[in-house]
Amino acid sequence: MELNENARIDTSQIDDQRSSGGGGGGIGGLPIGGGGLTGIIVTVLIAVVGGFFGINNLTGDDGASTQTGDNTSLTQKCSQASGRDQLDCRNVLYVNSIQDYWVEALPANFGEQYKPAKTVLFSKAVRTGCGNADSGVGPFYCPADDRVYIDLTFYQVLAKQLGAPGEFAQPYVLAHEYGHHIQDLIGTEAAMRREQQRSPDDANELSVKLELQADCYAGAWAKNATGTDDGSGQKIFKSISQQDIQEGLDTAAKIGDDTLQKQSGGTVNPAEFTHGTSAQRQQWFKTGYESGSPKNCDTFAAGAIS
């Protein structure tokens, strides 16, 4: 994966709240140790109950409790020649690429206009439209305020504790979360929630379908990422290699429900799956990538998930 050194880093798509003090635990509910996510106890157990790479709509808040950060330092850092060597600036570029893709892909494939969603960078805790969250919940999308939330130290957990150190794991995480934003925009998420209320016995199965579709959308972005630009005609990526795609697939394998249940020391219980097995997550990321079209991501179709 090679980023274009001439691409402009648009920090206006970010809300940097890392110095704002956070908002206390409420969604995750598990304590955070020293040094951010690297100190979390039983990290894998959080993932099993749906914390990692998800959509969060637990409280039904109206978004009034959200907070706003200050992008001044981030903008200054990312405007320097060495900016793209920094973790946060690279992640800004990933967000820029993902959103540039959907600006054209959403109307072309679903007939809806794309509405930008900011990514909130936070440290340890944050207030959101879905309630208060701590870093233990992992990256998530909140449909109540149309924002993606991530504590970037999550990537340390991904690499050191879950065994997915590849750099392409980072844009895969973000592309998955923006996949949830697409589901929100076209009504898939709301329809799934209504179906969960009508058929509570199928709630976990429906959640799996939603998460696998987000994986597929991430794959579709990955296929088209080298065509995205910074708004001035400069391509954001010079190249994405097959090794990068393999890193995405490896990441999908590491965060499958069955794999996480095994790592937590328990038995594999499909009834508790919320995100899909490792094989399913790889399959749907690959489906999106190989087809390059989000139209091929209908995980809700009869027989699509086996």
Order of alpha helices (4+ residues) and beta strands (2+ residues): beta-beta-alpha-beta-alpha-alpha-beta-beta-beta-beta-beta-alpha-alpha-alpha-alpha-beta-alpha-alpha-alpha
